[in-house]
Amino acid sequence: MGYKTILTVVTDLAAAKAQLDTAIAVARRQDAHLEILCMGVDRTQTGYYYAGAAAFVQQEAIDRAQQEAAAIEQSVKTRMALEDVRWSAEALVAQIGVVGTVVGMRSRFADLVISGRPYGEGRGIEIEAALEAAMFEGGVPVLIVPDGYDGAVPARRVVVAWNQSNESLDAVRKALPFLKAAETVDITVIDPPAHGPERSDPGGQLSQFLSRHGVHAEVSVLAKTMPRISDILNRHVRDTNADLVVMGAYGHSRFREAILGGATRNMLEVADIPVVMAH
């Protein structure tokens, strides 16, 4: 198993430098085809303008988004002409309300989506919408890259956040190319239930599963010494000098799952290393 089609969505060149560097490095390592979606986003909400102004404002916004998409595409093509990977780039324009639909459909035919961090200064809501759509609608794993990351792959030491859920197991399966390339995989279990199915051997079955794939795995069982799971996980990442985290993505809305919450959102806000998430 490997990643043969990698998709990355660029809506802002400055914010996307680390994700593009990483996408190129992963595509080279996996001998994959890199698809780059250069997206101009129309962020207008025409319903809030006075009568007669909506059409003018919308056309102006679409023209600006088309110019942004063309500029991003040209810069990407200039950059990629220097790289020794298979790639393609496409420019398109989407209104903010349908960014998720567009990315969701495109990501269905990718093995991996690489995204920049969705939260922080200068981040538009379209980055979060694209990330959520890839995971929840496209069903594809997403590698989220922090600002300033140098794009180094593969990860040498990986932490897997394991809580026995379907989401975390799906993330492990979809991250196997990264896990098989790592020197060590740390299955991290935080405050396992005393009467759960793995009460006598937390992480044991997952460790066995990974070992049969040639993965060198070890298990760390941690107490919940801090209020947030993400804080405990991040402290463990620093203590072990890990350079990649694999975890399940969780939605907290019964009506629309594509709303990241809890440990998922917290992890993306504070992680200093790349995170692979899947749902």
Secondary structure as the mmCIF struct_conf table of DSSP 4:
data_model
#
loop_
_struct_conf.conf_type_id
_struct_conf.id
_struct_conf.beg_label_comp_id
_struct_conf.beg_label_asym_id
_struct_conf.beg_label_seq_id
_struct_conf.end_label_comp_id
_struct_conf.end_label_asym_id
_struct_conf.end_label_seq_id
STRN STRN1 THR A 5 VAL A 10
BEND BEND1 THR A 11 THR A 11
TURN_TY1_P TURN_TY1_P1 LEU A 13 ALA A 16
HELX_RH_AL_P HELX_RH_AL_P1 LYS A 17 GLN A 30
TURN_TY1_P TURN_TY1_P2 ASP A 31 ASP A 31
STRN STRN2 HIS A 33 ASP A 42
HELX_RH_3T_P HELX_RH_3T_P1 THR A 46 TYR A 48
BEND BEND2 TYR A 49 TYR A 49
HELX_LH_PP_P HELX_LH_PP_P1 TYR A 50 TYR A 50
TURN_TY1_P TURN_TY1_P3 ALA A 51 ALA A 53
HELX_RH_AL_P HELX_RH_AL_P2 ALA A 54 MET A 80
TURN_TY1_P TURN_TY1_P4 ALA A 81 LEU A 82
BEND BEND3 GLU A 83 VAL A 85
STRN STRN3 ARG A 86 GLN A 95
HELX_RH_3T_P HELX_RH_3T_P2 ILE A 96 VAL A 98
HELX_RH_AL_P HELX_RH_AL_P3 VAL A 99 SER A 107
TURN_TY1_P TURN_TY1_P5 ARG A 108 PHE A 109
BEND BEND4 ASP A 111 ASP A 111
STRN STRN4 LEU A 112 GLY A 116
BEND BEND5 PRO A 118 GLY A 120
TURN_TY1_P TURN_TY1_P6 GLU A 121 GLY A 122
HELX_RH_AL_P HELX_RH_AL_P4 ILE A 125 GLU A 132
HELX_RH_PI_P HELX_RH_PI_P1 ALA A 133 GLU A 137
BEND BEND6 GLY A 138 GLY A 138
STRN STRN5 VAL A 142 VAL A 145
TURN_TY1_P TURN_TY1_P7 ASP A 147 GLY A 148
BEND BEND7 PRO A 154 PRO A 154
BEND BEND8 ARG A 156 ARG A 156
STRN STRN6 ARG A 157 ALA A 161
BEND BEND9 GLN A 164 GLN A 164
HELX_RH_AL_P HELX_RH_AL_P5 ASN A 166 LYS A 174
TURN_TY1_P TURN_TY1_P8 ALA A 175 ALA A 175
HELX_RH_AL_P HELX_RH_AL_P6 LEU A 176 ALA A 181
BEND BEND10 ALA A 182 GLU A 183
STRN STRN7 THR A 184 ILE A 190
BEND BEND11 ASP A 191 ASP A 191
TURN_TY1_P TURN_TY1_P9 ALA A 194 HIS A 195
BEND BEND12 GLY A 196 GLY A 196
TURN_TY1_P TURN_TY1_P10 PRO A 197 SER A 200
BEND BEND13 ASP A 201 ASP A 201
TURN_TY1_P TURN_TY1_P11 PRO A 202 GLY A 203
HELX_RH_AL_P HELX_RH_AL_P7 GLY A 204 SER A 211
TURN_TY1_P TURN_TY1_P12 ARG A 212 GLY A 214
STRN STRN8 ALA A 217 LEU A 222
BEND BEND14 MET A 226 PRO A 227
HELX_RH_AL_P HELX_RH_AL_P8 ILE A 229 ASP A 239
TURN_TY1_P TURN_TY1_P13 THR A 240 ASN A 241
STRN STRN9 LEU A 244 GLY A 248
STRN STRN10 GLY A 251 GLY A 251
BEND BEND15 ARG A 254 PHE A 255
BEND BEND16 GLU A 257 GLU A 257
STRN STRN11 LEU A 260 LEU A 260
TURN_TY1_P TURN_TY1_P14 GLY A 262 GLY A 262
HELX_RH_AL_P HELX_RH_AL_P9 ALA A 263 VAL A 270
BEND BEND17 ASP A 272 ILE A 273
STRN STRN12 VAL A 275 ALA A 278
#
